[in-house]
Amino acid sequence: MKAQQEVLELSKELRKHNHSYYVLSKPTISDYDFDMKLSRLNKLEQENPSLLVPDSPTQRIGGDITEKFEKVAHSSPMLSLSNSYNKEDIQEWAERAVKLTGNEELEYTLELKYDGVAISLRYEEGKLIKAVTRGDGNTGEDVTTNVRTIKSIPLKLHGDYPDKFEIRGEIFLPHASFEKLNKTREEEGEPLYANPRNTASGTLKSQNSKIPASRGLDCFLYYLVLDKNPYKGHFKSLEKAGEWGFKVPQQKLKYVAKSATLDGVMEFIRYWDNEKKKLPFEIDGIVIKVNSYQLQDEMGLTAKSPRWAIAYKFKAENLSTQLVEITYQVGRTGAITPVANLEPLLLAGTTVKRASLHNQDQIEKLGIHEKDFVFVEKGGEIIPKVTNVDLDKRLANAKPVRFIPTCPECHTALVRKEGEAHHYCPNADFCPPQITGRIEHFISRKAMNIDGLGAETILQLFEAGLIRIPADLYDLTREQILPLERLAEKSVENILIGLEDSKAQPFEKVLFGLGIRYVGETVAKKLAKHFKNVQSIKSASLESLVKVDEIGERIAESVYEYLNIEANLSQIRRMEEAGLCFEAIEVILDSEVLNGKKIVVSGVFTKLSRNELKTLIEANGGKVVGSISAKTDLLIAGENMGPAKKIKADTLGIKIIDETAFLRLID
């Protein structure tokens, strides 16, 4: 059957490309070509449902709903490791290993200790059958549906793999994925996630598999579980697992090494204690294992951990300072975030004065009292966080901190919905920070991009009673603005020109600017492209909203609710009357040459502005991205482009063209 043969060939080819990209970090095909092949495979499977198999490359996008995570017993316990924080502990452990084995010349395998979520994967006949969390070590939860969306985890193996086995490792969220996720949440007015590890854990337990599919989870696998292991040592089994298609720690990257001496072990620890900040993911230490499986068996296990392995934990810089007070911030969605205001301290190279306490649960968990001395460290060496209270320094009459019952700005009683961690101020229409926050979001660069307006000017206009909602901006006159402090004739002219120019922004920008909860840039584009105009979105049912690509139930409910509130509809009508665009302009591609291509624009251009370049790229089917990566297809270089970008593009083999060549390309 011709279709069957094509499906088999495409599946094999796509698995190979997927492995090269996500496991080996050596892409062998452009994103566009990969997407075209994947699209073709998906079409064939839809036309021939009998050809669709669970390990097809098309089955990684997620979308399945998990009502309950079933409990699954591990074939052998997933034990935790004994921890050490100094070289003396390592020395004592090594001496015990020599005593237990009677072997004076032990060989050690050294690995990074990934700060993620432990996972056990079960394979049969080369196919992923089940993925189970650590749980209590004896029983975990079945998260197979979500794990199947992680692209570095193979659904089908190649090579001389055993018929049945388990492999264990760590699922984690890389720094880039974590920062991208928090950036999106900030733009949508949502509270930021505290750290990559907890975010990875929560993502893995999402009931909708579209969530883990979209967040860029990754996984290193490092421990093979076989009834009869044919390999003599742990290091060799890692190499074999890599040959079968698993992403294992690479020796060439120094993620794993062997040493026959304790000096070598200590050197590996010293190296990564200094270099860990350069890694694209978080580690919190080094794992040292006796390499020989025979000696591992001789050393055996304790009730909680193996005797043949130990973890050396890096010490995060953790300093004590006094809590001055806790203040509370109100976001544009009304979310209340408590902030610890601290006596300044120098931490990991920067002066820290404030640290987020996230929510009421975190304050209660830490047991913070007024004027306490608290320990502060930088989570992932980036975000300051309060980790503990110095009870020895607590004042005798100190009172526990109580979360505020009312909004600090408008004094409305706060609410906390079931299942949510944050308190919210429900007074959206009259709470000043929510009002100004929504307007600031509306004028922001990624929304209406209104030149001449900033947060300070918005606050001035609000306090003068000139604006309360974004639509009010378009009623402003020169006579109203000019009397305000620090606004001269030229500044007022720039504001009015910026407002007039913003009317040319496309529908998806206006939609994003409205500040609908959970509707970020990407969702706004999807909605605009699918429904074409705001009236169609308003008329859409919840069911039809959910059917749109990347729109889940939570987003659909938020959009549906927003467009069924009369005040919001009234604002949209005023914006339409002012000349804002609430209808997508159908763009006929000038050519297919950029279709699906990811393009970076860098430098200063003479014939076109950067915005004009971006418009032309998108009009011809391309996508403008902010930074160069292996996924970039093209770099358009202007004058004064940074040398680092050129070096990176050359290293990755990315084509570089100038402005003239680009215009020739699309003509």
C-alpha positions in Angstrom: 0.0 0.0 0.0 1.6 3.3 -1.2 0.3 5.4 1.8 1.5 2.9 4.3 5.0 2.9 2.8 5.1 6.7 2.7 4.0 6.9 6.4 6.7 4.5 7.4 9.4 6.4 5.5 8.3 9.8 6.8 8.0 8.5 10.4 11.5 7.1 10.2 13.0 10.3 8.7 11.2 12.6 11.1 12.4 10.6 14.1 15.9 10.8 12.9 15.7 14.6 12.4 14.0 15.0 15.8 16.8 13.0 17.5 19.4 15.1 15.7 17.8 18.4 16.9 16.6 17.7 20.4 19.1 15.1 21.6 22.3 15.8 19.7 21.7 19.5 19.2 22.8 19.1 15.6 19.9 20.0 13.3 20.0 18.3 9.9 17.0 20.0 8.3 15.4 23.4 8.4 12.3 24.0 10.6 10.3 24.7 7.5 11.2 21.5 5.8 10.6 19.5 9.0 7.1 21.1 9.4 6.2 20.3 5.8 7.1 16.7 6.3 5.3 16.5 9.6 2.2 18.2 7.9 2.3 15.6 5.1 2.5 12.7 7.6 -0.4 14.2 9.6 -2.5 14.4 6.4 -1.7 10.8 5.5 -2.7 9.6 9.0 -6.0 11.6 8.9 -6.8 10.1 5.5 -5.8 6.6 6.7 -6.7 6.3 10.4 -5.5 2.7 10.6 -1.9 3.9 9.9 -1.8 6.2 13.0 0.3 4.6 15.8 1.0 5.9 19.3 4.7 6.5 18.6 4.1 8.6 15.4 6.0 11.9 15.3 2.7 13.6 15.0 1.6 12.6 18.5 3.7 15.1 20.4 1.5 18.1 20.3 -0.6 17.2 23.3 -4.3 18.0 23.8 -5.4 14.9 25.7 -7.1 15.5 29.0 -6.1 13.5 32.1 -8.8 13.3 34.7 -6.7 11.4 37.2 -3.0 10.2 37.4 -3.1 6.5 38.2 -0.7 5.1 40.8 2.0 2.8 39.5 4.4 0.6 41.5 8.0 0.8 40.5 9.8 -2.4 39.4 12.6 -1.4 41.8 12.6 1.5 44.3 13.5 4.9 43.1 15.8 5.8 46.0 17.1 9.2 46.8 20.9 9.9 47.3 22.7 10.7 50.4 23.8 14.4 50.4 27.1 15.9 51.3 28.2 19.6 51.5 31.9 19.3 52.0 34.9 17.4 50.7 35.3 15.5 54.0 32.0 13.8 53.5 33.2 12.7 50.0 36.4 11.4 51.5 34.6 9.4 54.2 32.2 7.9 51.6 35.1 6.8 49.4 36.9 5.2 52.3 33.7 3.3 53.2 33.4 2.2 49.5 37.0 0.8 49.6 36.2 -1.0 52.9 33.0 -2.5 51.6 34.5 -3.7 48.3 38.0 -4.5 49.5 39.1 -2.7 46.3 41.8 0.0 46.7 41.5 1.3 43.1 37.9 2.3 42.6 36.7 4.0 39.4 34.0 6.7 39.8 31.5 8.0 37.3 30.8 11.8 37.8 27.6 13.5 36.7 25.7 16.7 37.1 22.9 16.7 39.6 20.0 18.1 37.6 17.5 20.2 39.5 14.3 18.8 38.1 11.7 16.1 38.5 12.8 12.4 38.7 11.1 10.2 36.1 11.1 6.5 35.2 10.4 5.4 31.6 9.4 1.9 30.6 10.1 0.6 27.1 9.0 -2.6 25.4 10.1 -3.6 22.0 11.7 -0.2 21.6 8.5 1.8 22.3 7.7 4.0 25.2 5.0 2.2 27.2 4.8 4.1 30.5 6.3 7.2 32.3 6.0 7.3 36.1 7.1 10.0 38.6 9.2 9.1 41.7 6.3 9.5 44.1 7.3 8.0 47.5 10.1 5.9 45.8 8.0 2.7 45.7 4.9 4.1 43.9 4.6 7.0 41.5 2.0 8.5 39.2 1.5 7.7 35.5 2.2 10.8 33.5 2.8 9.1 30.2 0.4 11.4 28.2 2.4 14.5 29.2 5.8 12.9 28.9 5.1 11.9 25.3 5.0 15.6 24.4 8.7 16.1 25.5 10.7 16.0 22.3 14.0 14.9 23.7 12.3 11.7 25.0 12.1 9.1 22.1 8.8 7.4 21.5 10.6 4.7 19.4 14.2 3.5 19.8 16.8 2.4 17.3 19.8 0.0 17.6 20.4 -3.1 19.7 18.1 -2.1 22.6 16.8 -4.8 25.1 13.2 -6.1 24.7 12.1 -4.7 28.0 13.8 -2.3 30.4 13.4 1.0 32.4 15.5 4.1 32.2 15.4 6.8 34.8 16.4 10.5 34.7 15.3 14.0 35.3 12.8 16.2 33.5 13.6 19.9 33.8 12.8 23.3 32.4 15.7 25.1 30.7 16.4 28.7 31.6 15.3 29.9 28.2 12.0 28.2 28.4 11.4 29.4 32.0 12.2 33.0 31.1 10.0 32.9 28.0 7.1 31.5 30.1 7.5 34.2 32.8 7.8 36.9 30.1 4.5 35.7 28.7 2.8 35.6 32.1 4.1 39.1 32.9 2.6 40.4 29.6 -0.7 38.8 30.4 -0.7 40.2 34.0 -0.3 36.8 35.6 1.9 36.2 38.7 5.4 35.0 37.8 6.6 31.4 38.5 9.2 31.2 41.3 11.7 28.8 39.8 12.2 26.3 37.0 12.1 23.2 39.2 8.6 23.8 40.7 7.4 25.0 37.3 8.6 21.7 35.7 6.9 19.7 38.4 3.6 21.5 38.0 3.8 21.3 34.3 4.3 17.6 34.4 1.1 17.2 36.4 -1.0 19.3 34.1 -4.3 17.7 33.2 -4.2 19.1 29.6 -1.2 17.7 27.8 -1.1 20.8 25.5 0.5 22.7 28.5 3.6 20.5 28.8 3.8 20.3 25.0 4.1 24.1 24.8 6.5 24.8 27.6 9.8 23.4 26.3 10.5 20.7 28.9 13.7 18.7 28.5 15.1 15.5 29.9 18.4 13.8 30.7 18.3 10.1 31.2 21.1 8.5 33.2 20.2 5.2 35.0 19.4 2.0 33.2 17.3 -0.7 35.0 17.6 -4.2 33.5 16.9 -7.6 35.0 20.3 -8.8 33.7 22.6 -5.9 32.8 25.1 -7.1 30.1 27.4 -4.1 30.7 30.2 -4.0 33.3 29.8 -0.5 34.4 27.5 2.6 34.6 29.5 4.6 32.2 29.2 2.0 29.4 25.5 1.7 30.0 25.1 5.5 29.5 27.0 5.2 26.2 24.7 2.4 25.0 21.5 4.3 26.0 22.8 7.2 23.9 23.2 4.9 20.9 19.5 3.8 21.3 18.3 7.4 21.0 18.2 8.7 24.5 19.5 12.1 25.6 22.2 11.1 28.0 24.9 13.3 29.6 27.7 13.9 27.1 31.4 13.4 27.9 32.4 16.0 25.3 30.4 18.7 27.2 31.9 17.5 30.5 28.4 16.7 31.8 29.8 13.2 32.7 33.3 11.9 33.4 35.2 9.0 34.8 37.9 9.3 37.5 40.1 6.7 39.2 41.2 9.2 41.9 39.5 11.4 44.5 41.6 14.3 43.2 39.8 13.8 39.9 36.4 13.8 41.7 37.3 17.0 43.5 38.5 18.7 40.3 35.2 17.8 38.6 33.3 19.4 41.6 35.5 22.5 41.5 35.1 22.9 37.8 31.2 22.9 37.9 31.0 24.9 41.0 32.6 27.7 39.0 31.0 27.0 35.6 27.4 26.1 36.6 26.1 29.6 35.9 27.0 29.1 32.2 24.7 26.1 31.8 21.4 26.5 30.0 19.6 24.6 32.9 19.8 24.4 36.7 22.0 22.0 38.6 22.4 21.9 42.4 25.4 19.6 42.7 27.4 16.6 41.5 26.6 12.9 41.7 29.5 10.5 42.3 28.9 6.8 41.7 31.1 3.7 41.9 31.2 2.8 38.2 31.4 -1.0 38.4 28.0 -2.8 38.6 29.6 -5.8 40.3 31.0 -3.5 43.1 27.6 -1.7 43.3 26.0 -5.0 44.0 28.6 -5.8 46.7 28.0 -2.4 48.4 24.2 -2.7 48.3 21.6 -0.3 49.6 20.3 1.2 52.8 16.5 1.7 53.3 16.7 5.1 51.7 19.7 5.3 49.4 22.3 3.3 47.6 25.7 2.9 49.3 27.5 3.1 46.0 26.5 6.7 45.2 26.6 10.1 46.9 25.5 13.6 45.9 27.7 16.7 46.6 25.4 19.7 46.9 26.6 23.1 45.9 26.0 25.8 48.5 23.9 28.6 47.3 25.0 32.0 48.6 22.5 32.5 51.4 22.9 35.6 53.6 20.9 37.0 56.4 19.4 40.5 56.5 16.5 42.2 58.3 13.0 42.5 56.9 12.0 46.1 57.0 8.4 45.6 56.0 6.2 43.7 53.6 4.4 45.7 51.0 1.8 44.5 48.5 1.7 45.1 44.8 -1.4 45.2 42.7 -1.1 43.8 39.1 -3.3 44.9 36.2 -5.4 41.8 36.6 -5.8 42.5 40.3 -3.4 39.9 41.5 -1.8 40.8 44.9 1.9 40.0 45.3 3.6 40.5 48.7 7.1 41.9 48.5 9.7 41.7 51.3 11.5 45.0 51.6 15.0 44.3 53.0 17.9 46.0 54.5 20.2 46.1 51.4 22.7 43.2 51.1 25.3 42.2 48.5 24.3 38.9 47.1 25.9 37.0 44.1 27.4 40.3 42.8 24.3 42.6 43.1 22.7 44.6 45.8 19.3 43.1 46.8 16.7 45.3 48.5 13.5 43.4 47.6 12.4 39.8 47.2 9.0 38.5 46.2 7.1 36.4 48.8 4.7 35.2 46.1 1.5 34.7 48.1 0.0 34.1 51.5 0.9 30.4 51.5 4.6 31.2 51.2 4.5 33.7 54.1 2.8 31.1 56.3 5.2 28.3 55.2 8.2 30.5 56.2 6.5 31.6 59.4 7.6 35.2 59.0 7.2 37.7 61.9 7.5 41.4 61.7 11.1 42.7 61.6 12.5 39.2 61.3 16.0 38.5 60.1 15.6 36.3 57.0 18.0 34.3 54.8 18.0 35.4 51.2 19.5 33.6 48.2 19.2 33.9 44.4 17.0 31.2 43.0 18.8 29.8 39.9 21.4 32.6 40.6 18.8 35.1 39.2 15.8 35.8 41.3 16.2 36.8 45.0 14.1 34.7 47.3 13.6 34.4 51.1 14.5 30.9 52.1 14.2 30.9 55.8 13.9 32.9 59.0 16.8 33.3 61.5 14.9 32.4 64.6 17.9 33.2 66.9 17.6 36.9 66.0 13.8 37.1 66.3 12.6 40.0 68.5 10.9 39.0 71.7 7.6 40.8 71.0 7.5 40.1 67.2 4.1 39.3 65.8 3.4 37.0 62.9 2.8 38.7 59.6 -0.9 38.6 58.6 -1.8 38.8 54.9 -3.8 42.0 54.2 -7.6 41.5 54.0 -8.2 44.5 51.7 -6.6 46.0 48.6 -3.7 48.3 49.5 -4.8 50.8 46.9 -8.6 50.9 46.9 -9.3 49.1 50.2 -11.7 46.6 48.6 -12.0 43.2 50.3 -9.7 40.7 48.6 -10.9 37.4 47.2 -9.2 34.1 46.7 -10.7 31.6 44.3 -10.6 28.0 45.0 -7.6 26.3 43.5 -5.7 29.6 43.0 -2.6 30.6 45.0 -3.2 34.4 44.8 -5.6 36.9 46.3 -7.2 39.3 43.9 -8.8 42.7 44.2 -12.2 42.4 42.4 -12.5 46.2 42.0 -11.3 46.2 38.4 -13.1 49.3 37.3 -12.0 51.6 40.2 -8.7 50.3 41.6 -6.0 52.8 40.4 -3.1 50.3 39.7 -5.4 48.0 37.7 -6.7 51.0 35.7 -3.3 52.4 34.9 -1.8 48.9 34.5 -4.3 48.1 31.7 -3.6 51.4 29.9 0.2 50.8 30.2 -0.3 47.4 28.7 -2.4 48.9 25.9 0.3 51.4 24.9 3.2 48.9 25.3 5.6 48.2 22.4 4.1 44.7 21.7 0.5 46.1 21.7 -0.3 49.5 20.3 3.3 50.8 20.5 2.3 54.4 21.2 5.4 56.7 21.1 5.5 59.6 23.5 3.5 57.9 26.2 5.0 56.1 29.2 4.0 55.0 32.7 4.6 58.4 34.3 2.5 60.2 31.7 -0.3 57.6 32.0 -0.3 58.2 35.8 -0.5 62.0 35.2 -3.4 61.7 32.7 -5.2 59.4 35.1 -4.7 61.6 38.2 -5.9 64.6 36.1 -9.1 62.7 35.4 -8.5 62.6 31.7 -8.4 58.8 31.2 -9.8 55.7 32.9 -9.9 53.2 30.1 -7.6 52.8 27.0 -10.4 54.2 24.7 -10.2 57.6 26.5 -6.7 58.1 25.0 -8.2 58.8 21.6 -10.4 61.6 23.0 -7.4 63.6 24.3 -6.8 67.0 23.0 -3.8 69.3 22.9 -5.6 71.7 25.3 -6.2 69.0 27.9 -2.7 67.7 27.9 -0.6 70.8 27.7 -1.3 72.1 31.2 0.2 69.0 32.8 3.6 69.2 34.5 6.7 68.3 32.5 4.8 68.2 29.2 6.0 70.9 26.8 4.6 71.6 23.4 6.9 69.1 21.6 6.0 66.3 24.1 2.3 66.9 23.6 2.7 66.9 19.8 4.6 63.5 20.0 1.8 62.0 22.2 -0.9 63.0 19.7 1.1 61.8 16.7 1.8 58.5 18.5 -1.9 58.0 19.1 -2.8 58.8 15.5 0.0 56.4 14.2 -1.3 53.6 16.5 -4.5 53.5 14.5 -2.5 51.7 11.8 -1.7 48.7 14.1 -3.2 45.4 12.9 -6.1 43.6 14.5 -4.0 41.1 16.5 -2.1 44.0 18.2 -5.3 45.7 19.2 -6.7 42.5 20.5 -3.6 41.8 22.5 -3.7 45.5 23.8 -7.2 45.0 25.2 -5.5 43.0 28.0 -7.9 40.0 28.1 -6.7 37.7 30.7 -4.5 34.8 29.3 -4.5 36.4 25.8 -0.9 36.9 25.0 0.7 37.9 21.7 0.5 34.4 20.2 -3.1 33.7 21.3 -4.1 37.1 19.9 -2.6 36.3 16.5 -4.3 32.9 16.5 -7.7 34.4 17.3 -7.3 37.2 14.7 -6.2 34.8 12.0 -9.0 32.3 12.8 -12.0 34.6 13.3 -10.9 37.5 11.1 -12.8 40.2 13.1 -13.9 41.0 16.6 -17.6 40.4 15.9 -16.9 36.8 14.9 -15.0 36.3 18.1 -17.8 37.8 20.1 -20.4 35.5 18.4 -18.3 32.4 18.9 -19.4 29.7 21.4 -17.0 28.3 24.0 -16.8 25.1 22.0 -15.7 26.9 18.8 -13.2 29.0 20.8 -11.6 25.9 22.2 -11.2 24.4 18.8 -8.8 27.1 17.7 -5.2 26.1 17.7 -3.5 26.7 21.1 -6.7 27.9 22.8 -7.5 25.9 25.9 -10.6 26.0 28.0 -9.2 28.6 30.4 -8.3 31.0 27.6 -11.6 30.4 25.9 -13.6 31.1 29.0 -11.7 34.3 29.6 -12.3 35.6 26.0 -15.9 34.6 26.1 -16.5 36.3 29.4 -14.7 39.5 28.4 -16.7 39.9 25.1 -20.0 39.4 27.0 -19.5 42.4 29.3 -21.2 45.5 28.1 -18.5 47.9 29.4 -15.9 46.1 27.3 -18.1 46.1 24.2 -18.8 49.8 24.7 -15.0 50.4 24.8 -14.5 48.4 21.6 -17.2 50.4 19.8 -15.5 53.7 20.9 -12.1 52.4 19.6 -13.7 51.4 16.3 -15.2 54.9 16.0 -11.7 56.3 16.7 -10.3 54.3 13.7 -8.7 51.3 15.4 -8.5 48.1 13.4 -10.8 45.3 14.6 -10.7 43.3 11.4 -7.8 41.2 10.0 -6.5 42.3 6.7 -6.3 39.4 4.3 -2.7 39.3 3.1 -1.9 37.7 -0.2 1.6 36.3 -0.1 3.9 38.1 -2.5 5.9 34.9 -2.8 6.4 31.6 -1.1 10.1 32.2 -0.5 9.7 33.1 3.2 6.8 30.8 4.1 7.5 29.4 7.5 11.0 30.9 7.7 12.3 32.3 11.0 14.2 35.5 10.4 16.3 37.8 12.6 16.7 41.5 11.8 19.7 43.3 13.2 21.4 46.6 12.6 20.5 49.9 11.1 18.8 50.1 7.7 18.6 52.9 5.1 15.8 52.0 2.7 13.3 50.6 5.2 12.6 51.0 8.9 12.7 47.9 11.1 8.9 47.9 11.3 8.6 48.0 7.5 11.0 45.1 7.3 9.0 43.2 9.8 5.8 43.9 7.9 7.3 42.7 4.6 8.6 39.5 6.2 5.2 38.7 7.7 3.4 39.6 4.5 5.5 37.1 2.7 4.9 34.3 5.2 8.0 34.7 7.3 8.3 35.1 11.1 10.5 37.6 12.8 12.3 36.2 15.9 14.4 38.1 18.4 17.5 36.1 18.7 19.7 33.7 16.7 19.5 30.0 17.4 19.8 26.8 15.5 16.1 27.3 14.4 16.9 30.6 12.6 16.7 30.4 8.8 17.9 33.8 7.8 19.7 36.9 9.2 19.0 40.3 7.6 22.0 42.4 8.5 22.1 46.2 8.5 24.9 48.6 9.4 26.4 48.4 12.9 25.2 44.9 13.6 26.8 43.5 16.7 29.8 41.2 15.9 28.5 38.5 18.3 25.4 38.0 16.2 27.5 37.5 13.0 29.8 35.1 14.7 26.9 33.1 16.0 25.2 33.1 12.7 28.4 31.9 10.9 29.0 29.2 13.5 25.4 27.9 13.0 25.7 28.1 9.2 22.8 30.6 9.0 22.5 32.6 5.7 23.2 36.3 6.1 21.9 38.9 3.6 21.7 42.7 3.5 18.7 44.9 3.0 19.1 45.1 -0.8 19.3 41.3 -1.2 16.2 40.9 1.0 14.2 43.2 -1.3 15.4 41.3 -4.3 14.4 38.1 -2.6 10.8 39.0 -2.1 10.4 40.8 -5.4 
